[in-house]
Amino acid sequence: MKKSLQFNTIGLLLFFCCLHGQATAQYDSPVSYLTFFNDFLIQTSQRSFDYASAVAHGKGARKQEKRRLEVIASLQESRSAIAKLKGYEGDLSLREGFLKYLTLSEAVFTEDYGKVVDLEEIAEQSYDNMEAYLLAKERAVETLDKEGKVADELYKSFAAKHNIHLIEDKSELSKKTEKTNRVNKYYNQIFLIFFKVSKQESYLVEALNQSDLNAIEQNRNTLSVYAKEGLEKLKAVQPFAMDASLVAACRTALSFYQDVADVKMQPLIDFFVKKSEFEKVEKRFNALGQNQRTKEEVDSFNRLVNEINSASATFNKVNREMNLKRTQINNVWNNSVTKFIDTHTPR
Amino acid sequence: MLASNHYRAVPWNDSTYAVLYELLIEELDPEALLFSGTEAEQIRQLCVELPQAIHKGNTEPLTQLAALNLKATERALNVLEEIKVRPEQRNVPKEISFDAISVEGQKLKDRWLAWLKYESLQRMAEMYQSDSGRVAPAVFFQQHDLGVWQRVLNATVERLKKGIQGNSASNALQDVVLNAIAQTHDPHTRLVSSAQAAEFRRQLTSQDYRLGVSLHQDNEGNFVIGAVEPGSAAWRSGQIHRQDRILYLTWDGEPTVSLAGMDWTDFERLFENKDRQHIQLTVQKVGGAVVTVKLVPEKVDVEENLVHSFLLLGSRKLGYIHLPGFYSDWGGDGSQCTQDVARELIKLKQAGVEGLILDMRFNGGGSMEEAISLAGIFINEGPLAITKNREGKMTTIRDPTRGTIFQLPMVCLVNSQTASAAEFVSACLQDYRRSLIVGSATHGKATAQQVMPLGQPAELSDSLLESESIALVTYLRIYRVDGASYQGVGVQPDISLPDVLNHDEFREKRYRTAYLNDNILPKYPFTRPQLPFLGELVGNSQKRVRELPAMQKVIEDAKKIRPSDHVFSLTAEAFLRKPEAYPAGPTVRPYTVTDSIQGSNVLAFSALWREAVGHWREALEQDIQLQETYRILCDLIDVTK
């Protein structure tokens, strides 16, 4: 007769409390033996989910780190408990399989997610760093996923061997974890598109602040290219669960950056060129004594002064408007992200 | 210092002592006019002692060298005194040989006579070429021979006397010895004295101390004032005018220098290697009156150091940028060439150009940082070159800023005088196929030098250039991004043009201590993109060159240049020749030249600059190499559209 096994959250907690006591006990049935392992799966899954949730909801780095360490502690505890377990009627396969899974999981949370923590510190410095950081996160998740599937197969194999019927509906936790991963993947895809362009714009702003005409023009051209590329990529991104808000927010931001590159920067660059030329003229004009200047020279100089003043006023106006708009765009983006994550990531 | 910092320390042995001797003699007595055979041998022996002696602070060998130099110079002065009183002897020598063989006695006197005649004929040749009259060479020679000869003789005597006077003479000799030791390592490692440091700064900065006058040399060899810059020091004195002839020049605290018989190079050096000192000019006015004027040079932009752009208007509107060197803002208030090029490119883009010619002919290099930034203006991203230091460590130089400023087709125009940082840029642009390289093979210098104050660790900063004396020490070798090198061979043009300077005698190869060409294995492989249309462009250009008589004349003239000639005939006919007119080119030139936008604003306030730009525009329109480069760029635009 097939025995059924259902996951029960409250039951799990009780079992967790009795963890150590049960470690070396003899199990009178394969179901109770299997349940013991199931409890660990749920426990570590919960901890992992808590960590993923903290990351997804943008909790502070300290909170994220605290959750990560909790996961590691939990894994170590579980490994220690399971290592003391005897096999069921001499069958050690489930125990060995889970030990391997827990060891690998611990490695992922220690090393891979440890790397993620290190990468997070420098992620904001450049697009390449950010990409590496997000890739590292995704890789960690994939690794865990892969190992989890192996553990799952062992579990099913033991159940099949001992004629235990497993109810295939996924636990709430499992569903939450899966959905969180999907949300993260979707968000990362759009975030990278946004980040590449916004980071490039920050290089442009830096060059502007340094009055470095060479860097301004190079970064401006690159910003134009990246913005166009990003907008093109966004065309292929579908809404998430009929929610296109993130795509829309990203598109708005990229359109702003494209406008900065192709339109807004022009009067600013013109100002720098005019200023450079004016400074040469001013030097020569000032070298002439008042009595030595012809009317034509004075008129020419005055005309140039008016031009540079006008260019300066335009520069200030455009720069101010750009800064204001940038703040608005960033707020819209950040709010969209928060809303998207809160809406779609289970807590 | 060299042992600790130079790229490759030189082991002192028979071979390197021999090189040191050759370098020293080349500097002290290039025409074999001073030292006898015995004295030359003594100097050769001293060369074996000098490096170690200097290292240990032992001045004895240097003192012995100074004594030899003094004795030889005094002997030469006596010979010249004898020659002075018998000017008719000047017509005796019929030829001169520059094979350096030490001679004595009457042979030494004959050699001096020959050399004086050679120098006189050189000066007269320059005067004859700029003379607009149609006097026959023999007549011109008769009119000017004695006067020029006497001026050359007097100037030589002055120079020799100065060479043995007081502390400055012994310091100068020490500098010569130290430089010879430095250049035994490689031709670009050298000592820069405080006077030379100011000149070095001038070459690397865009500002200099100037009086605000333009000058030219008349038929008599006199230095005459042309335009006077409004508002300049000369202008404000109220006493310096056009056509004034400068007779004497006195820098504060230094002896008065007569300009009689001086050549242009020596004259320029007198004017331009001082810093903020008062100068006194004794000038003869047009009416004959002589006045003395005291002036203070001012810091002004050295316009010829700066980047300039023009529009070439023909079948296509193309941009032209002349880049004379890779100057940087060493002083803190000057220009940086990359910023200036960026500005000119923006102006040219606004003017709607379809392509760009970047002219780096005669660009001797400069700041490597500026060169890297400049390459980055045209190359989007990626490695630009690889450097190797004395420990063999290889470092990849990368484009510091992602992106470009200019994306349209471009051509770089180069020649044998395009060197160092300019070659770096040419090589990068060629490797990425961002630009065609047109002209003749570049100089072949793929090493970098660092500026070091003597006796202190190396660190590049503005303060170094304020030091009294500095050294330039070769510390890196530069390789192209695929591991190849242009050391000794230059960057080879994609399309060659005839050039009278296309001789290895004008390139790095001519230095006896130049590094040989080699290559390295780069960390990351790099393959130069192909240009399938290059053959067609080369073919078109070669056809045009064949059909243009002016280009064929350049090819003929290039064959006539034999820099290694050692024997010269000392006749008026051999020297006094009007330059052969180049065959008329096509009556229709491919373009006219105009200033790019906004540059014209500056012209309203600078008479000198207006004059210079006018000449420049004319020269660019007549430049047959530039004309052919224009056509090549038009072809390139056609095939890449």
Interface residues (C-beta under 8 A of the other chain):
Chain A: Q200 Y203 D212 L213 N214 A215 E217 Q218 N219 R220 N221 T222 V225 I269 F272 V273 K274 S276 E277 F278 K280 V281 K283 R284 F285 A287 L288 G289 Q292 E296 E297 S300 F301 L304
Chain B: P230 G231 S232 R236 D301 T338 Q339 V341 A342 R343 L345 I346 K347 S373 G376 I377 N380 T401 R402 G403 T404 I405 Q407 Q598 G599 N601 V602 A604 F605 S606
